[in-house]
Amino acid sequence: MGVEAVNSDRSVLVEVEHLVTHYGARKILDDVSLKVYEGEVFVIMGGSGSGKSTLLRYMLALERPTSGSIRVLGRDVVRSRPSELYELRKKMGVSFQSGALFSSMSVGENIILPLKEHTDLDLKTMEIMARLKLEVVGMAGFENLMPSELSGGMLKRAALARAVVMDPKLLFGDEPSSGLDPIVAAAIDELILRLRDALGMTVVIVTHQLESAFKIADRMVVLDSGKLLVTGTVEEVRNSSNERVQQLLNRRVDEVELDPEAYLKRLTGA
Amino acid sequence: MPAEGGQQALNGAARRALDAVERTGRACVDSISAFGYGAALFAESFFWIFRGRSIRQPVRLTMIFEEMMQIGIVAIPIVTVLSLTIGVMLAIQGIYTLSLFGAESRVTIGIALSVTREFSPLITGILVAGRSGSALAARLGTMSINQEIDALRVMGINPVRFLVVPPLVAMMVMLPALSFLSDLVALFGAGVYVSLDLGMSLPAYSDRVIEVLTVNDLLHGLGKSMIFAVLITLVAVVNGAGVTGGAEGVGRVTTRSVVQSIAAIVITDMLFVFVVTR
Protein backbone atom coordinates (compact mmCIF):
# COMPACT_ATOMS: atom_id res chain seq x y z
CA MET A 1 0.00 0.00 0.00
CA GLY A 2 3.03 2.21 -0.49
CA VAL A 3 1.44 3.80 -3.50
CA GLU A 4 -1.64 4.87 -1.56
CA ALA A 5 0.61 6.66 0.94
CA VAL A 6 2.54 8.47 -1.77
CA ASN A 7 -0.67 9.51 -3.51
CA SER A 8 -2.62 10.51 -0.45
CA ASP A 9 -1.68 14.18 -0.86
CA ARG A 10 -2.79 14.27 -4.49
CA SER A 11 -6.42 14.74 -5.36
CA VAL A 12 -8.43 11.88 -6.75
CA LEU A 13 -9.97 12.68 -10.14
CA VAL A 14 -11.71 9.39 -10.80
CA GLU A 15 -12.96 7.08 -8.10
CA VAL A 16 -14.81 3.87 -8.85
CA GLU A 17 -16.21 1.97 -5.87
CA HIS A 18 -17.64 -1.55 -5.89
CA LEU A 19 -18.89 -1.23 -9.45
CA VAL A 20 -21.10 -4.10 -10.60
CA THR A 21 -22.60 -4.09 -14.08
CA HIS A 22 -24.67 -6.46 -16.16
CA TYR A 23 -25.32 -6.87 -19.86
CA GLY A 24 -28.73 -8.51 -19.92
CA ALA A 25 -28.37 -11.30 -17.37
CA ARG A 26 -24.61 -11.60 -17.81
CA LYS A 27 -22.39 -9.99 -15.19
CA ILE A 28 -19.68 -7.93 -16.93
CA LEU A 29 -17.94 -6.10 -14.10
CA ASP A 30 -17.75 -7.60 -10.65
CA ASP A 31 -16.96 -5.36 -7.68
CA VAL A 32 -14.42 -3.11 -9.41
CA SER A 33 -12.84 -0.34 -7.33
CA LEU A 34 -10.08 2.01 -8.40
CA LYS A 35 -8.74 5.53 -7.95
CA VAL A 36 -7.05 7.76 -10.51
CA TYR A 37 -4.90 10.53 -9.07
CA GLU A 38 -4.30 13.94 -10.56
CA GLY A 39 -1.48 14.18 -13.08
CA GLU A 40 -0.92 10.48 -13.66
CA VAL A 41 -1.29 8.18 -16.60
CA PHE A 42 -3.53 5.39 -15.41
CA VAL A 43 -3.80 2.29 -17.57
CA ILE A 44 -6.62 -0.25 -17.50
CA MET A 45 -5.11 -3.41 -18.93
CA GLY A 46 -6.90 -6.59 -19.83
CA GLY A 47 -7.49 -9.14 -22.55
CA SER A 48 -10.36 -9.11 -25.01
CA GLY A 49 -13.68 -9.48 -23.23
CA SER A 50 -12.17 -8.61 -19.86
CA GLY A 51 -14.62 -5.73 -19.47
CA LYS A 52 -12.09 -2.93 -19.81
CA SER A 53 -13.94 -0.99 -22.52
CA THR A 54 -17.15 -1.50 -20.56
CA LEU A 55 -15.48 -0.03 -17.49
CA LEU A 56 -14.57 3.02 -19.57
CA ARG A 57 -18.16 3.43 -20.78
CA TYR A 58 -19.34 3.51 -17.17
CA MET A 59 -16.71 6.07 -16.20
CA LEU A 60 -17.95 8.21 -19.08
CA ALA A 61 -21.50 7.90 -17.75
CA LEU A 62 -22.68 6.35 -21.02
CA GLU A 63 -24.35 3.51 -19.11
CA ARG A 64 -25.97 3.06 -15.72
CA PRO A 65 -24.43 0.46 -13.43
CA THR A 66 -26.29 -2.18 -11.45
CA SER A 67 -24.63 -1.00 -8.26
CA GLY A 68 -21.60 0.88 -7.04
CA SER A 69 -20.54 4.47 -7.40
CA ILE A 70 -18.38 6.37 -9.87
CA ARG A 71 -17.05 9.81 -9.09
CA VAL A 72 -15.37 11.81 -11.84
CA LEU A 73 -13.80 15.18 -11.00
CA GLY A 74 -15.60 15.03 -7.66
CA ARG A 75 -19.04 14.42 -9.13
CA ASP A 76 -21.11 11.28 -8.78
CA VAL A 77 -21.82 10.51 -12.44
CA VAL A 78 -24.36 7.80 -11.68
CA ARG A 79 -26.70 10.17 -9.90
CA SER A 80 -25.91 13.39 -11.78
CA ARG A 81 -28.58 15.38 -13.56
CA PRO A 82 -28.10 15.90 -17.32
CA SER A 83 -27.16 19.55 -16.77
CA GLU A 84 -24.46 18.50 -14.28
CA LEU A 85 -23.12 15.88 -16.67
CA TYR A 86 -23.07 18.55 -19.38
CA GLU A 87 -20.82 20.77 -17.26
CA LEU A 88 -18.63 17.82 -16.30
CA ARG A 89 -18.17 16.68 -19.87
CA LYS A 90 -16.76 20.03 -20.90
CA LYS A 91 -13.82 19.26 -18.62
CA MET A 92 -12.98 15.88 -20.06
CA GLY A 93 -11.84 14.59 -23.44
CA VAL A 94 -12.37 11.16 -24.90
CA SER A 95 -10.78 9.43 -27.84
CA PHE A 96 -12.64 6.33 -28.93
CA GLN A 97 -11.19 3.12 -30.27
CA SER A 98 -12.25 3.75 -33.85
CA GLY A 99 -11.60 7.48 -33.60
CA ALA A 100 -15.34 8.19 -33.94
CA LEU A 101 -14.69 11.26 -36.04
CA PHE A 102 -17.88 12.56 -37.63
CA SER A 103 -17.68 11.32 -41.17
CA SER A 104 -19.75 14.18 -42.58
CA MET A 105 -17.25 16.79 -41.35
CA SER A 106 -13.66 17.49 -42.28
CA VAL A 107 -10.88 16.82 -39.76
CA GLY A 108 -10.72 20.53 -38.95
CA GLU A 109 -14.49 20.81 -38.44
CA ASN A 110 -14.38 17.75 -36.21
CA ILE A 111 -11.77 19.32 -33.98
CA ILE A 112 -13.49 22.71 -33.89
CA LEU A 113 -16.88 21.21 -32.97
CA PRO A 114 -16.41 21.13 -29.15
CA LEU A 115 -15.14 24.74 -29.25
CA LYS A 116 -18.09 25.81 -31.38
CA GLU A 117 -20.54 24.19 -29.01
CA HIS A 118 -19.03 25.25 -25.72
CA THR A 119 -17.25 28.58 -26.28
CA ASP A 120 -17.99 32.00 -27.74
CA LEU A 121 -14.64 32.30 -29.51
CA ASP A 122 -14.64 33.64 -33.05
CA LEU A 123 -14.05 31.25 -35.89
CA LYS A 124 -10.51 32.46 -36.61
CA THR A 125 -9.40 31.76 -33.03
CA MET A 126 -11.06 28.37 -33.08
CA GLU A 127 -9.28 27.51 -36.31
CA ILE A 128 -5.96 28.49 -34.81
CA MET A 129 -6.64 26.36 -31.73
CA ALA A 130 -7.59 23.41 -33.92
CA ARG A 131 -4.39 23.78 -35.96
CA LEU A 132 -2.41 24.01 -32.74
CA LYS A 133 -3.78 20.68 -31.58
CA LEU A 134 -3.22 19.11 -34.99
CA GLU A 135 0.34 20.34 -34.72
CA VAL A 136 0.65 18.64 -31.32
CA VAL A 137 -0.46 15.28 -32.72
CA GLY A 138 1.77 15.70 -35.76
CA MET A 139 -1.02 16.19 -38.27
CA ALA A 140 -0.53 19.81 -39.31
CA GLY A 141 -2.02 20.57 -42.70
CA PHE A 142 -4.58 17.77 -42.66
CA GLU A 143 -7.51 19.86 -41.46
CA ASN A 144 -9.26 19.92 -44.82
CA LEU A 145 -9.27 16.17 -45.36
CA MET A 146 -12.34 14.07 -44.65
CA PRO A 147 -12.04 11.26 -42.07
CA SER A 148 -12.53 8.68 -44.84
CA GLU A 149 -9.31 9.92 -46.44
CA LEU A 150 -7.22 9.21 -43.34
CA SER A 151 -5.29 6.09 -42.37
CA GLY A 152 -5.98 4.27 -39.09
CA GLY A 153 -3.13 5.96 -37.25
CA MET A 154 -4.14 9.39 -38.49
CA LEU A 155 -7.74 8.79 -37.41
CA LYS A 156 -6.59 7.98 -33.89
CA ARG A 157 -4.31 11.00 -33.76
CA ALA A 158 -7.03 13.30 -35.08
CA ALA A 159 -9.39 11.85 -32.46
CA LEU A 160 -6.80 12.67 -29.79
CA ALA A 161 -6.55 16.21 -31.13
CA ARG A 162 -10.33 16.56 -30.87
CA ALA A 163 -10.30 15.08 -27.36
CA VAL A 164 -7.79 17.65 -26.10
CA VAL A 165 -8.99 20.72 -27.99
CA MET A 166 -10.82 22.06 -24.93
CA ASP A 167 -7.68 21.47 -22.79
CA PRO A 168 -9.51 19.02 -20.53
CA LYS A 169 -8.30 18.14 -17.05
CA LEU A 170 -9.00 14.53 -17.75
CA LEU A 171 -8.36 12.57 -20.93
CA PHE A 172 -9.79 9.11 -21.61
CA GLY A 173 -8.45 6.94 -24.40
CA ASP A 174 -9.81 3.61 -25.59
CA GLU A 175 -7.01 1.62 -27.23
CA PRO A 176 -5.34 4.75 -28.64
CA SER A 177 -2.34 2.88 -30.01
CA SER A 178 -3.69 -0.56 -30.87
CA GLY A 179 -3.98 -1.83 -34.39
CA LEU A 180 -1.23 0.48 -35.60
CA ASP A 181 2.25 -0.23 -36.81
CA PRO A 182 4.92 -0.15 -34.08
CA ILE A 183 6.33 3.24 -35.05
CA VAL A 184 2.98 5.03 -35.11
CA ALA A 185 1.95 3.24 -31.92
CA ALA A 186 5.12 4.39 -30.18
CA ALA A 187 4.53 7.94 -31.42
CA ILE A 188 1.05 7.92 -29.89
CA ASP A 189 2.44 6.63 -26.59
CA GLU A 190 4.96 9.46 -26.63
CA LEU A 191 2.17 11.89 -27.38
CA ILE A 192 0.18 10.73 -24.35
CA LEU A 193 3.19 11.23 -22.10
CA ARG A 194 3.73 14.67 -23.60
CA LEU A 195 0.11 15.61 -22.87
CA ARG A 196 0.64 14.61 -19.25
CA ASP A 197 3.92 16.45 -18.88
CA ALA A 198 3.31 19.57 -20.96
CA LEU A 199 -0.37 20.18 -20.23
CA GLY A 200 -0.62 18.48 -16.82
CA MET A 201 -3.47 16.28 -18.00
CA THR A 202 -4.61 13.24 -16.11
CA VAL A 203 -4.91 10.39 -18.56
CA VAL A 204 -6.90 7.16 -18.32
CA ILE A 205 -6.02 4.66 -21.03
CA VAL A 206 -7.71 1.36 -21.80
CA THR A 207 -5.49 -1.05 -23.68
CA HIS A 208 -4.67 -4.70 -24.19
CA GLN A 209 -1.14 -3.94 -25.32
CA LEU A 210 1.41 -4.85 -22.69
CA GLU A 211 4.31 -2.98 -24.15
CA SER A 212 2.41 0.26 -24.52
CA ALA A 213 0.84 -0.12 -21.06
CA PHE A 214 4.20 -0.59 -19.36
CA LYS A 215 5.69 2.31 -21.26
CA ILE A 216 3.13 4.96 -20.45
CA ALA A 217 1.57 3.90 -17.15
CA ASP A 218 2.31 5.57 -13.85
CA ARG A 219 -0.11 3.16 -12.29
CA MET A 220 -2.24 0.44 -13.77
CA VAL A 221 -4.88 -2.15 -13.06
CA VAL A 222 -5.23 -5.53 -14.68
CA LEU A 223 -8.78 -6.62 -15.40
CA ASP A 224 -9.77 -10.20 -16.13
CA SER A 225 -13.31 -11.51 -16.66
CA GLY A 226 -14.74 -8.41 -15.02
CA LYS A 227 -12.61 -8.61 -11.89
CA LEU A 228 -9.60 -6.52 -10.90
CA LEU A 229 -6.61 -8.80 -10.45
CA VAL A 230 -4.08 -6.25 -9.34
CA THR A 231 -3.63 -2.48 -8.92
CA GLY A 232 -0.33 -0.69 -8.61
CA THR A 233 2.71 0.79 -10.30
CA VAL A 234 4.22 -0.91 -13.32
CA GLU A 235 6.80 -2.60 -11.09
CA GLU A 236 4.20 -3.84 -8.65
CA VAL A 237 2.13 -5.31 -11.47
CA ARG A 238 5.18 -6.91 -13.05
CA ASN A 239 6.12 -8.50 -9.75
CA SER A 240 2.62 -9.57 -8.89
CA SER A 241 2.38 -13.08 -7.54
CA ASN A 242 -1.09 -13.52 -9.04
CA GLU A 243 -0.91 -16.46 -11.39
CA ARG A 244 -3.42 -15.07 -13.87
CA VAL A 245 -1.50 -11.78 -14.07
CA GLN A 246 1.72 -13.60 -14.78
CA GLN A 247 -0.09 -15.64 -17.39
CA LEU A 248 -1.31 -12.44 -19.08
CA LEU A 249 2.11 -10.78 -18.83
CA ASN A 250 3.98 -13.76 -20.20
CA ARG A 251 1.42 -14.50 -22.90
CA ARG A 252 0.89 -18.04 -21.73
CA VAL A 253 -2.03 -19.88 -23.25
CA ASP A 254 -4.77 -21.16 -21.01
CA GLU A 255 -4.08 -24.75 -20.16
CA VAL A 256 -7.15 -26.69 -21.10
CA GLU A 257 -7.92 -29.78 -19.15
CA LEU A 258 -9.34 -32.39 -21.45
CA ASP A 259 -12.58 -33.96 -20.41
CA PRO A 260 -13.28 -36.62 -23.07
CA GLU A 261 -16.94 -36.92 -22.23
CA ALA A 262 -17.63 -33.17 -22.39
CA TYR A 263 -15.60 -33.01 -25.61
CA LEU A 264 -17.72 -35.71 -27.23
CA LYS A 265 -20.87 -33.97 -26.07
CA ARG A 266 -19.73 -30.69 -27.60
CA LEU A 267 -18.93 -32.36 -30.91
CA THR A 268 -22.20 -34.22 -31.19
CA GLY A 269 -24.15 -31.21 -29.98
CA ALA A 270 -26.08 -33.40 -27.55
CA MET B 1 -41.15 -46.36 -25.11
CA PRO B 2 -44.03 -45.26 -27.41
CA ALA B 3 -45.61 -43.44 -24.49
CA GLU B 4 -42.36 -41.63 -23.87
CA GLY B 5 -42.08 -40.68 -27.54
CA GLY B 6 -45.60 -39.28 -27.46
CA GLN B 7 -44.75 -37.32 -24.36
CA GLN B 8 -41.69 -35.89 -26.09
CA ALA B 9 -43.68 -34.89 -29.17
CA LEU B 10 -46.20 -33.19 -26.94
CA ASN B 11 -43.42 -31.43 -25.10
CA GLY B 12 -41.99 -30.28 -28.41
CA ALA B 13 -45.34 -28.90 -29.57
CA ALA B 14 -45.94 -27.23 -26.24
CA ARG B 15 -42.50 -25.68 -26.30
CA ARG B 16 -43.01 -24.38 -29.83
CA ALA B 17 -46.37 -22.91 -28.87
CA LEU B 18 -44.80 -21.33 -25.81
CA ASP B 19 -41.98 -19.94 -27.94
CA ALA B 20 -44.48 -18.42 -30.34
CA VAL B 21 -46.35 -16.80 -27.46
CA GLU B 22 -43.10 -15.48 -26.06
CA ARG B 23 -42.01 -14.12 -29.43
CA THR B 24 -45.35 -12.37 -29.91
CA GLY B 25 -45.13 -10.93 -26.42
CA ARG B 26 -41.62 -9.68 -27.00
CA ALA B 27 -42.56 -8.13 -30.34
CA CYS B 28 -45.48 -6.33 -28.65
CA VAL B 29 -43.31 -5.02 -25.85
CA ASP B 30 -40.67 -3.93 -28.37
CA SER B 31 -43.12 -2.03 -30.52
CA ILE B 32 -44.74 -0.37 -27.52
CA SER B 33 -41.33 0.72 -26.26
CA ALA B 34 -40.45 1.99 -29.76
CA PHE B 35 -43.65 4.06 -29.73
CA GLY B 36 -42.76 5.41 -26.31
CA TYR B 37 -39.23 6.20 -27.42
CA GLY B 38 -40.53 8.01 -30.49
CA ALA B 39 -42.95 10.06 -28.40
CA ALA B 40 -40.21 10.93 -25.91
CA LEU B 41 -37.92 12.00 -28.77
CA PHE B 42 -40.66 14.23 -30.15
CA ALA B 43 -41.21 15.88 -26.78
CA GLU B 44 -37.48 16.29 -26.20
CA SER B 45 -37.09 17.85 -29.64
CA PHE B 46 -39.55 20.57 -28.67
CA PHE B 47 -37.65 21.12 -25.46
CA TRP B 48 -34.49 21.84 -27.47
CA ILE B 49 -36.31 24.03 -30.01
CA PHE B 50 -37.87 26.27 -27.38
CA ARG B 51 -35.50 26.04 -24.40
CA GLY B 52 -32.16 25.18 -26.01
CA ARG B 53 -31.09 28.76 -26.60
CA SER B 54 -31.74 29.81 -23.01
CA ILE B 55 -29.45 27.08 -21.66
CA ARG B 56 -26.82 27.95 -24.25
CA GLN B 57 -27.34 24.79 -26.26
CA PRO B 58 -29.19 26.12 -29.29
CA VAL B 59 -30.33 24.17 -32.31
CA ARG B 60 -28.17 25.40 -35.18
CA LEU B 61 -30.10 27.11 -37.95
CA THR B 62 -27.42 26.28 -40.50
CA MET B 63 -27.96 22.58 -39.82
CA ILE B 64 -31.71 22.99 -40.29
CA PHE B 65 -31.12 24.79 -43.60
CA GLU B 66 -28.74 22.09 -44.79
CA GLU B 67 -31.37 19.47 -44.01
CA MET B 68 -34.06 21.54 -45.74
CA MET B 69 -31.86 21.68 -48.80
CA GLN B 70 -31.40 17.90 -48.83
CA ILE B 71 -34.96 16.96 -47.92
CA GLY B 72 -36.80 19.61 -49.89
CA ILE B 73 -34.91 21.47 -52.58
CA VAL B 74 -33.03 18.51 -53.99
CA ALA B 75 -36.29 16.53 -54.16
CA ILE B 76 -38.07 19.13 -56.31
CA PRO B 77 -37.31 17.52 -59.72
CA ILE B 78 -38.54 14.06 -58.75
CA VAL B 79 -41.61 15.46 -56.97
CA THR B 80 -42.40 17.46 -60.09
CA VAL B 81 -42.09 14.49 -62.42
CA LEU B 82 -44.17 12.21 -60.19
CA SER B 83 -46.86 14.81 -59.56
CA LEU B 84 -47.18 15.63 -63.23
CA THR B 85 -47.59 11.95 -64.00
CA ILE B 86 -50.13 11.43 -61.24
CA GLY B 87 -52.11 14.43 -62.44
CA VAL B 88 -52.27 13.13 -66.01
CA MET B 89 -53.11 9.63 -64.78
CA LEU B 90 -55.95 10.94 -62.61
CA ALA B 91 -57.32 12.90 -65.52
CA ILE B 92 -57.29 9.83 -67.76
CA GLN B 93 -58.93 7.61 -65.15
CA GLY B 94 -61.40 10.31 -64.16
CA ILE B 95 -62.52 10.95 -67.70
CA TYR B 96 -62.82 7.21 -68.39
CA THR B 97 -64.87 6.61 -65.23
CA LEU B 98 -67.16 9.56 -65.76
CA SER B 99 -67.63 8.74 -69.43
CA LEU B 100 -69.60 5.70 -68.23
CA PHE B 101 -72.21 8.20 -67.03
CA GLY B 102 -71.56 10.70 -69.77
CA ALA B 103 -70.37 13.24 -67.19
CA GLU B 104 -66.78 13.81 -68.39
CA SER B 105 -66.98 17.54 -67.88
CA ARG B 106 -67.35 17.07 -64.12
CA VAL B 107 -63.90 15.52 -63.98
CA THR B 108 -62.32 18.69 -62.53
CA ILE B 109 -64.09 18.22 -59.18
CA GLY B 110 -62.67 14.74 -58.76
CA ILE B 111 -59.20 15.81 -59.81
CA ALA B 112 -59.08 18.93 -57.66
CA LEU B 113 -60.28 17.22 -54.50
CA SER B 114 -58.36 13.98 -54.83
CA VAL B 115 -55.08 15.74 -55.70
CA THR B 116 -55.13 18.25 -52.85
CA ARG B 117 -56.69 16.06 -50.19
CA GLU B 118 -55.05 12.76 -50.97
CA PHE B 119 -52.60 12.20 -53.78
CA SER B 120 -50.15 15.04 -53.25
CA PRO B 121 -49.53 14.52 -49.54
CA LEU B 122 -49.43 10.75 -49.94
CA ILE B 123 -47.07 10.70 -52.91
CA THR B 124 -44.66 13.28 -51.48
CA GLY B 125 -44.81 11.51 -48.12
CA ILE B 126 -43.90 8.16 -49.64
CA LEU B 127 -41.22 9.74 -51.80
CA VAL B 128 -39.60 11.60 -48.91
CA ALA B 129 -39.80 8.50 -46.71
CA GLY B 130 -37.88 6.60 -49.38
CA ARG B 131 -35.39 9.38 -50.07
CA SER B 132 -34.75 11.15 -46.79
CA GLY B 133 -36.18 8.83 -44.15
CA SER B 134 -33.95 6.01 -45.30
CA ALA B 135 -30.94 8.33 -45.51
CA LEU B 136 -31.55 9.53 -41.97
CA ALA B 137 -31.90 5.99 -40.61
CA ALA B 138 -28.73 4.91 -42.41
CA ARG B 139 -26.82 7.95 -41.19
CA LEU B 140 -27.83 7.48 -37.56
CA GLY B 141 -27.20 3.75 -37.77
CA THR B 142 -23.71 4.24 -39.15
CA MET B 143 -22.95 6.92 -36.58
CA SER B 144 -24.18 4.67 -33.81
CA ILE B 145 -21.98 1.78 -34.93
CA ASN B 146 -18.99 4.06 -35.41
CA GLN B 147 -19.40 5.33 -31.80
CA GLU B 148 -20.04 8.82 -33.16
CA ILE B 149 -23.17 9.18 -31.04
CA ASP B 150 -21.21 8.22 -27.92
CA ALA B 151 -18.59 10.75 -28.99
CA LEU B 152 -21.26 13.46 -29.17
CA ARG B 153 -22.57 12.56 -25.73
CA VAL B 154 -19.17 12.62 -24.04
CA MET B 155 -18.46 15.97 -25.70
CA GLY B 156 -21.52 17.32 -23.93
CA ILE B 157 -23.47 17.63 -27.18
CA ASN B 158 -26.96 16.25 -26.86
CA PRO B 159 -27.56 13.88 -29.81
CA VAL B 160 -31.27 14.75 -29.99
CA ARG B 161 -30.51 18.44 -30.32
CA PHE B 162 -27.69 17.84 -32.77
CA LEU B 163 -29.00 14.97 -34.88
CA VAL B 164 -32.76 14.74 -34.50
CA VAL B 165 -34.10 18.28 -34.27
CA PRO B 166 -32.60 19.62 -37.54
CA PRO B 167 -34.10 16.92 -39.76
CA LEU B 168 -37.37 17.01 -37.81
CA VAL B 169 -37.83 20.74 -38.27
CA ALA B 170 -36.64 20.60 -41.88
CA MET B 171 -39.03 17.76 -42.60
CA MET B 172 -41.96 19.59 -40.96
CA VAL B 173 -41.33 22.63 -43.14
CA MET B 174 -40.35 20.98 -46.39
CA LEU B 175 -42.85 18.15 -46.62
CA PRO B 176 -45.91 20.47 -46.63
CA ALA B 177 -44.02 22.74 -49.02
CA LEU B 178 -43.29 19.86 -51.38
CA SER B 179 -46.87 18.73 -51.00
CA PHE B 180 -48.09 22.17 -52.04
CA LEU B 181 -45.76 22.12 -55.03
CA SER B 182 -47.12 18.71 -55.88
CA ASP B 183 -50.69 20.11 -55.69
CA LEU B 184 -49.85 22.78 -58.25
CA VAL B 185 -47.94 20.50 -60.62
CA ALA B 186 -50.47 17.65 -60.49
CA LEU B 187 -53.36 20.03 -61.10
CA PHE B 188 -51.46 21.56 -63.99
CA GLY B 189 -50.68 18.12 -65.47
CA ALA B 190 -54.30 17.08 -65.18
CA GLY B 191 -55.36 20.42 -66.68
CA VAL B 192 -53.19 19.94 -69.74
CA TYR B 193 -54.66 16.49 -70.36
CA VAL B 194 -58.22 17.64 -69.74
CA SER B 195 -57.82 20.57 -72.09
CA LEU B 196 -56.42 18.31 -74.79
CA ASP B 197 -58.97 15.54 -74.33
CA LEU B 198 -62.16 17.47 -73.59
CA GLY B 199 -61.25 20.65 -75.41
CA MET B 200 -61.68 22.67 -72.24
CA SER B 201 -59.32 25.67 -72.20
CA LEU B 202 -56.70 25.85 -69.44
CA PRO B 203 -58.09 29.13 -67.99
CA ALA B 204 -61.57 27.59 -67.88
CA TYR B 205 -60.13 24.51 -66.17
CA SER B 206 -58.31 26.56 -63.56
CA ASP B 207 -61.40 28.65 -62.91
CA ARG B 208 -63.32 25.46 -62.25
CA VAL B 209 -60.61 24.12 -59.95
CA ILE B 210 -60.46 27.33 -57.92
CA GLU B 211 -64.25 27.36 -57.73
CA VAL B 212 -64.36 23.83 -56.39
CA LEU B 213 -61.44 23.96 -53.96
CA THR B 214 -61.77 25.43 -50.50
CA VAL B 215 -58.98 26.46 -48.14
CA ASN B 216 -60.07 23.53 -46.01
CA ASP B 217 -59.20 21.04 -48.75
CA LEU B 218 -55.71 22.49 -49.04
CA LEU B 219 -55.19 22.52 -45.28
CA HIS B 220 -56.47 18.96 -45.08
CA GLY B 221 -53.63 17.84 -47.36
CA LEU B 222 -50.94 20.07 -45.88
CA GLY B 223 -51.90 19.14 -42.32
CA LYS B 224 -51.49 15.50 -43.20
CA SER B 225 -48.08 16.27 -44.70
CA MET B 226 -47.02 17.77 -41.41
CA ILE B 227 -48.03 14.60 -39.56
CA PHE B 228 -46.26 12.45 -42.16
CA ALA B 229 -43.12 14.54 -41.65
CA VAL B 230 -43.10 13.76 -37.94
CA LEU B 231 -43.77 10.07 -38.60
CA ILE B 232 -41.00 9.72 -41.19
CA THR B 233 -38.42 11.41 -38.96
CA LEU B 234 -39.30 9.55 -35.78
CA VAL B 235 -39.47 6.14 -37.48
CA ALA B 236 -36.08 6.78 -39.07
CA VAL B 237 -34.52 7.96 -35.80
CA VAL B 238 -35.94 5.13 -33.69
CA ASN B 239 -34.72 2.56 -36.22
CA GLY B 240 -31.35 4.20 -36.82
CA ALA B 241 -30.56 4.63 -33.14
CA GLY B 242 -31.52 1.04 -32.37
CA VAL B 243 -29.14 -0.50 -34.89
CA THR B 244 -27.27 -3.66 -33.93
CA GLY B 245 -25.01 -5.93 -35.92
CA GLY B 246 -22.62 -3.77 -37.91
CA ALA B 247 -22.94 -2.80 -41.55
CA GLU B 248 -25.53 -5.48 -42.21
CA GLY B 249 -27.57 -4.06 -39.36
CA VAL B 250 -27.50 -0.62 -40.97
CA GLY B 251 -28.90 -2.08 -44.18
CA ARG B 252 -31.59 -3.86 -42.21
CA VAL B 253 -32.73 -0.79 -40.25
CA THR B 254 -32.70 1.33 -43.40
CA THR B 255 -35.06 -1.04 -45.17
CA ARG B 256 -37.20 -1.45 -42.08
CA SER B 257 -37.38 2.30 -41.64
CA VAL B 258 -38.73 2.82 -45.18
CA VAL B 259 -41.27 0.02 -44.88
CA GLN B 260 -42.45 1.16 -41.46
CA SER B 261 -42.71 4.81 -42.35
CA ILE B 262 -44.69 4.11 -45.52
CA ALA B 263 -47.00 1.82 -43.53
CA ALA B 264 -47.32 4.49 -40.84
CA ILE B 265 -48.12 7.14 -43.46
CA VAL B 266 -50.84 5.11 -45.16
CA ILE B 267 -52.46 3.98 -41.91
CA THR B 268 -52.34 7.45 -40.36
CA ASP B 269 -53.77 8.87 -43.57
CA MET B 270 -56.76 6.57 -43.32
CA LEU B 271 -57.29 7.40 -39.63
CA PHE B 272 -56.94 11.12 -40.32
CA VAL B 273 -59.44 11.01 -43.14
CA PHE B 274 -61.82 8.93 -41.03
CA VAL B 275 -61.71 11.41 -38.14
CA VAL B 276 -61.71 14.62 -40.17
CA THR B 277 -63.96 13.84 -43.09
CA ARG B 278 -66.83 11.90 -41.58
Interface residues (C-beta under 8 A of the other chain):
Chain A: R57 L60 L62 P82 S83 L85 Y86 E87 R89 K90 M92 V94 F96 Q97 S98 A100 L101 F102 S103 S104 L113 P114 E117 H118 F172
Chain B: I55 Q57 R139 T142 M143 N146 Q147 E148 D150 A151 R153 V154 M155 G156 I157 N158
